[in-house]
Amino acid sequence: MKVIDSKELTQTVLAAQKGDVKALALLIETTQDRLYKFCLYLCGQRPLAQDLCQDTYIKVLEHIHKLKKPEGFMPWLLTSAKNHYFDYLRSSAQKTLPLDPDFDLSDEARSSEQTEQLLELKKALGQLSAEDRLTLLLVDLEGYSYQEAAEIQGVSENAMRSRIFRARQQLLKKIDDERNETQGSTVSQVRSLV
Amino acid sequence: MNHEADDKKAQDRSRALFAAAREERIEAPLYLQTRVLARLKTQQDQTRRLLRWRMFSLALMIFLSLASGLFLKSRQENAPFVATVDRPMAVKIELASATDLKATGIEIMLPEGVSFYSETHTSLAEERSLQLTLDPSFAGGTLPIVIRSQSHGLKEIKIRFYGSEHELISEKSLTIQFKKGDLS
C-alpha cells in the first residue's frame, strides 16, 4: 500500500475534484486498507465489508466535487461508510450483526501475543450495538477527537461523550464477564482433575 | 469526581485494548481499486449517456414545438378564403406593403375561370389582368376589387408591385377556395 501524508492526500483530493483519474486511483490506493479495516470492524463480515468499501468509494468519488474541505476527505469517507452500513442494517431489519471474532486474522497475527487480546476485543465488539461499536471505532481505533467523532456520527459533542462513556463501559463489562467465565471454567476443570 | 475517575479508567483500558487492533495489519481485498474504478467509469458513462439523451430529448422537444408552431402558423396564414361560385366577391388588397416598397404600380392577375366584376364597367370581365398606377394618396390604404369565379376549386390571384422604372419589386398571391352552392 502506498502511504502519503495528509498534505499529499489533500493535494490528491484537489486533483481528483478536477477529474484526474490517476488521483482517483491514488486516493483509493492510499485509503483502502484503512477503510476496509474500519468496515470490517464495524460489520465483522468480510464479504459485507468488501461491499461496503466498494459502495462507499463509488458514492464518495462520484460526488467528490461536492467536498468543500479537501482535508476532510477521510472523515467524509468514514461518514459515508457508516451511512451505508446503517442503511444496510435498516434494509435488512437487523440492528446488529453477528461479528465473526476470527475475521481476517492472519497467520502472523494468530501466533502473536496480541492475538488473544484481539479475539477478546472482537468478540466483545460483536455483542455491542452498532452505534456503540461505531463510537468506539471512531474514537479508540481511528483516534478521532470527540468533536470529530460527533461530526461523523451526526450528534452533538455532549451526546458523543455520553455515548463513548456508555460504549466503553459496555465493552469492558463484556470483556470482564468473558474473562470471569473463562477463569471459572478453568478453575472447575482443575478442581475436577484434582 | 468518581465519575471522572471511572471515565478515565475506562478510557485507558479501552485504548489499551484497541492498541492491538490499531497494530493489526488488515489489507483491503485485491482488485478493490480496479473494481471501484471500473464501476465508477461505467456509472459515469451511463450518466453521460443519460445526460446526452436528456439534452437530445430536450432539443427534439424544442424543435418539434417550434416546427409545429410554425406549421400551424403557416397553415393559418395560407388558409384560403372561401367564396361561392358565380357570386361576386369583394377583395381588399392592402397597400401598406406597397408604400413600404415604394411601388408606383400594381398588377392584379387572375387565374383561369376568375374574372373582374363591375356592374358599371362590364367590359372589365374580359380582362385577365389589371394594371394600376399607385397614387401616393393610397398610402397605407386598401384597394378594393370585386371578382367572380365561374368554376369551383382553389384559385390563386397574383399581385405584382412595380417600381418607377417598371421593374418588378415584389409579388404576392391570394388564394381563394371557390365552392358551389350556398356557404351558409
Interface residues (C-beta under 8 A of the other chain):
Chain A: M1 V21 L24 A25 I28 E29 Q32 D33 L35 Y36 K37 L40 Y41 Q50 C53 Q54 Y57 I58 L61 E62 D104 S106 E108 A109 Q114 Q117 L118 E120 L121 L136 D140 L141 G143 F165 R168 Q169 L171 L172 I175
Chain B: D7 A10 Q11 R13 S14 R15 L17 F18 A20 A21 R22 E23 E24 R25 I26 E27 A28 P29 L32 Q33 R35 V36 L37 R39 L40 Q43 Q44
